[in-house]
Amino acid sequence: MMSSDKAVTAHYLHGDLLQAIQASITALGKTIENITIEDLAAVDEFHVGGRFATEHLLGQLGFSEQHHILDVGCGLGGAARFVADKYNNHVTGIDLSTEYIETGKSLCDWVRLNNKVSLQQGSATAMPFQQGSFDGGYMLHVGMNIEDKEMLFKEVFRVLRPGSSFGVYDIMRIIDGDLIYPVPWASEKSSSMLATPDQYKEALVDAGLEVIQVNDRHDYALDFFKILREKSAKRVGLPALGLHTLMKETTSTKINNMIDNIKACYIAPVEIIVRKN
Ligand SMILES: C[S@@+](CC[C@H](N)C(=O)[O-])C[C@H]1O[C@@H](n2cnc3c(N)ncnc32)[C@H](O)[C@@H]1O
């Protein structure tokens, strides 16, 4: 494994994640027999806007029942389970983190989706899949950890079939300025691999993909966080299950720093929809 990959897995390492999620489920008053993918969305959709943002991206991708879909940097596989359930198709997720993949497999078992969702440890820049294996795909908040975007999108191009749609939803650099760290994807500047929408577009086009649509989700992100704040002001303490289950005591610092960086317009979540012709 490359040293940058080791740094990424160390950044996301929890150490006792499955047990932590199980304890949260008990605190929620549920069991692993009756937990649903909706309950799990609080912890397994690790990107700005959570499940709502996933649905927004999916609305532009035209996936269907016959498709085999790729989730690049799938984390715990929350979006992969949602897609497989929504379209009744098969989704394969790949992620560097062995802990996320192993935990994600247990979550698939709990919600009985292990026959439709396959999660596999591996790198997005050297995927263990044959060319033309997938009919579509997406990546949610992954590119901020990958310096070599050209290699990443060449791999995406290689494993997609002609006619496939692919959705990128990443935090991107908008204007120059010093970001405040830590943020959810990086503890410090040296491990944050942000790129501008133009740099993404160039890497995508160089890989052979056609850019169909670019959506800056800056205002959406700030509205989303405002609603979250209003909800949490009405509640005593933290919800049983949430991103704090993943990021532990660093959660509020990382999320608040990210919001401040978005408010300063230095960064924003951006969607880019591409197609392999
Ligand atoms: C912020 S999390 C998002 C996880 C998931 N996409 C989601 O939205 O819930 C970023 C994920 O990207 C994964 N990742 C980063 N670099 C990667 C690489 N080179 N190959 C595969 N996965 C990678 C990390 O391990 C982590 O799970």
The ligand as an ORCA input file, in Angstrom:
! r2SCAN-3c Opt
* xyz 0 1
  C     -15.550     11.027      3.586
  S     -15.491      9.307      3.344
  C     -16.921      9.056      2.312
  C     -17.394      7.619      2.333
  C     -18.609      7.313      1.471
  N     -18.391      7.630      0.078
  C     -19.796      8.072      1.991
  O     -20.148      9.093      1.401
  O     -20.364      7.661      3.018
  C     -14.147      9.098      2.197
  C     -13.866      7.651      1.883
  O     -12.980      7.562      0.771
  C     -12.136      6.453      0.993
  N     -10.945      6.610      0.163
  C     -10.061      7.623      0.186
  N      -9.075      7.421     -0.729
  C      -9.361      6.252     -1.362
  C      -8.745      5.495     -2.403
  N      -7.592      5.888     -2.978
  N      -9.332      4.349     -2.799
  C     -10.475      3.909     -2.210
  N     -11.096      4.579     -1.212
  C     -10.562      5.729     -0.792
  C     -11.848      6.517      2.470
  O     -11.331      5.308      2.974
  C     -13.223      6.878      3.021
  O     -13.984      5.748      3.310
*
